[in-house]
Amino acid sequence: MQHLPIFPVLLPLVVAIILLRKREGADPVRRTISITATALLAVVGFWLVTQVAGGETLVYRLGNWQAPYGIVLVADRLSAMMVFLTALLALGSIIHASGGEDNQGSNFHGLFHLQLMGINGAFLTGDLFNLFVFFEVLLLASYALLMHGGGKARVQAGVHYVVLNLAGSSLFLIALGVLYGTIGTLNMADMAERVSQLPADRQGLVRAGALLLLVVFGLKAAILPLYFWLPRAYSSAPAPIAALFSIMTKVGIYAILRVFTLIFGEQAGGLAHLAQPWLWWGGLATLAMATLAVLSARDLRMQISYFTLISIGTLLCGLGMESTDSRGAMLFYLVHTTLINGGLFLLADLIADQRGKVGTRIVRSRAFKYTTLLSALYMMGTVSSAGLPPLSGALAKAWLMSTATLSEGLWLWPLLLLSGLAGVVAASRAGSTVFWRHSNGERVSERLSRSKLVGAVLLLSAAPLLVILAGPIGGYTQATAEQVAATEQYRSAVLGNVTSVAPGASADAD
């Protein structure tokens, strides 16, 4: 049990090494190993959630070195939830990929698990430098996966994605250097202890480093004006990778929540609440621009990318509202939108297979065989994403809106309702064109891949399931928000009896 927090990092790492070394194996063998390992990761993620559901914080000290001197992995309600959510998303994606998408290039399964290792490590790490390291691992894998199968559009989108993320990594390193030089540590719990003790002459540098981190995490989360890379990258990526990328922006959301609550939260004195104004207004701006953009989409994949941006704007608004009730609702919405948008990317690939050369473009095509099934799944996914009852999107948005104060509601309610209306209009126009308007010609009778269908249904089934299980899941996300806000438990679990003294401050000040 004491080694449980390292399993979500160790398992995909071992599987990635095995699959990258055994590249010449038969496809069924690689697929079986990959799917089995991902299913096992989901079991580990669920086990981790059950172990921390009562409010415990599990700390794994690598080499048994005491923090802040050693590397620690920390599992609380938030990190366990994100690991389990990643595993569920990955399971649907890898099942879909095993329908043939994995054969379009080399090393797909090994790189897929390497990316899972980076994502899980980012959720579990207890210090900022290893957050940077895990960011680089997941980005390295994502560079190759984004261009899996080749093609002009993918290579072009991949180059933009690489350049922007290299710039983000450079800013991340600069921010870490500034913070380490002024605070004297990069362990997040230790930083939280020391920030409140900083002398006034050091606070300006710490503020600059913190705002640099906000820019980096904002780039990962795709906040306006740092979101322009996302629509092209997500719409060009192979469907299973676009679905997995649904959790990538949540890594940025998670990092903002963790860092600016734990380190720069209430206990930080003059450095408290640095991010909140930027998150609130940036979230509203992202929501407004994405609402307009979704109406202009001429391709199903691009439309789903803008649905993703709408959800990012909504999440950022939830972060900017600060109250634990708002953040509990935001975390419930995060679970909903990650699974639904991931499922829609997989569904778009199924539709493209049926439509031949037309693919996912929102234009007329020849009639195809599985119109009823695919249109029903599309309606379920888009209705849930837009926030119409009785599916999970309506419940999540209603909960978030109910937690807004009067001044916040004057901004949030109109934008959130308009974004839902725009989503309905865009989805209705696209659905009527793709499924009902057919050109002359022989009906397409392309076989429907069972693996691809199972992957898409697995994720889209979250729309009704989250409503059925709203009580326990909503209770968990609310308890998670309260635990994140109560930073003393996290700090004491990680540091134990270690006394932290900031550079330039006396030991008596502690």
Secondary structure, DSSP 8 states (H G I E B T S, - for coil): -TTGGGHHHHHHHHHHHHHHH-TTS-HHHHHHHHHHHHHHHHHHHHHHHHHHTTS--EEEEGGG--TTTS-EEEE-HHHHHHHHHHHHHHHHHHHHHTTTGGGGSSSHHHHHHHHHHHHHHHHHBSBHHHHHHHHHHHHHHHHHHHTTT--HHHHHHHHHHHHHHHHHHHHHHHHHHHHHHHHS--BHHHHHHHHTT--HHHHHHHHHHHHHHHHHHHHHHT-TTS-TTHHHHHHHS-HHHHHHGGGHHHHHHHHHHHHHHHTSSGGGGGGTTSSHHHHHHHHHHHHHHHHHHHHH--BHHHHHHHHHHHHHHHHHHHHHT--HHHHHHHHHHHHHHHHHHHHHHHHHHHHHHHHGGGTTBSS-B--BTTHHHHHHHHHHHHHHHHT-TTSHHHHHHHHHHHT--HHHHHHHHHHHHHHHHHHHHHHHHHHHHHHH-B-SS--B-----HHHHHHHHHHHTHHHHHHHTHHHHHHHHHHHHHHHH-HHHHHHHHHTT-----TTS-GGG-
